[in-house]
Each structure stands twice: as structure tokens, then as C-alpha cells.
Amino acid sequence: MKFVAIVGSLRAGSYNRAVALNAAELCGPGTELTLFDDLRALPWFEHDVELVAPPAPVLAFRARLAAADAVLITSPEYAAGMSGVLKNALEWIVGGGQLVDKPVAVITASPATTGGERARAWTTETLRMMGADVLPESLSIPSVGTRIKNGRVTDEPLRAQLREVLAAMGRAAKQKAELAAAEG
């Protein structure tokens, strides 16, 4: 199975990037999680441009999502919501439909004790409006600075939670593939 992770932060030392990279290492046999690491290349969303000819970075982003069996989104919370770079990326795929019925897990990580829960709720609402199958195993990670050291998830209960999110993504993707084959 092929999973794609989108990190809603451009910071080099992002905790959310560390979560995604650690999740990639925790995938079970036969599952690969890769980061779509080029949100910086996406231009600001313009509906007129989308209608005429989406730019090459947008087409590449859409292709990666379309080819994925499931998507993991990790994001910080900014001003009580998702980051602007993540919102912009999601706007580019509304019209393309790459997340319709696609299993998506949302993880927010924050130094705050809320774990970025408001960003997770907002991202979840946006994804559901887009037709994504947002998994209930999504999670918020509070006090993330105490659970990640030097880019490594050191907290074993968090590592177990990440494994469960990945397993849920795998189960949902397998169920979707089986349903498509039965309808086939």
C-alpha cells in the first residue's frame, strides 16, 4: 500500500514533520508512507487559473494524492485553525476530487496542552466537505515537545498511537479496494 503524508508546516524543525517522518518508519510490511514535501511550490489558489490550466506543481500534487491508497495529514495549529499553507493546498484539490472517498487521518501536534485540537477539528471539517473519509483514529498530540527529541518520537505510547493510525489507514484502504473490486 502507498500512503502519502502532507505536512502543514514549512518549518525545518517542525514537530509535525517529525511526526510524519516517524510514522513513515512505523509502517508495517508492504506499506510505504512518503512525504509530499513540496507545499512551498504550490502557488496561491486562484479559481480562474484552476479552470484554465492548473500549474505543474498543482498537477504533481494532485497526481501524488490520486495514486495514494490513503493520506496522512499532520499539521500545527495557527490562530485556532489549520495553517495557511495547508488550507491553500487543500483548496487546490477541491475541484480535482483526489480525496473523495479516500481514507485520510489527521494528526495535529502542538506544544500546547490542547494538542492543536482546534486545527484538527477545522481540518477534519474541511476534508469531510471535500468528500474525504476522515478516520476516527485521527489524533491530537499535546505537549509534543516532551514527546519528540531531536526529531525522534521518544514517547512509546505515542509510537503505539501512530502505529494504530497507520493500521486504521491500511484497514480503510483495503476495505475501499475490496469494495471497488466487488463493484468492478
Disulfide bonds with the S-S distance in Angstrom:
none
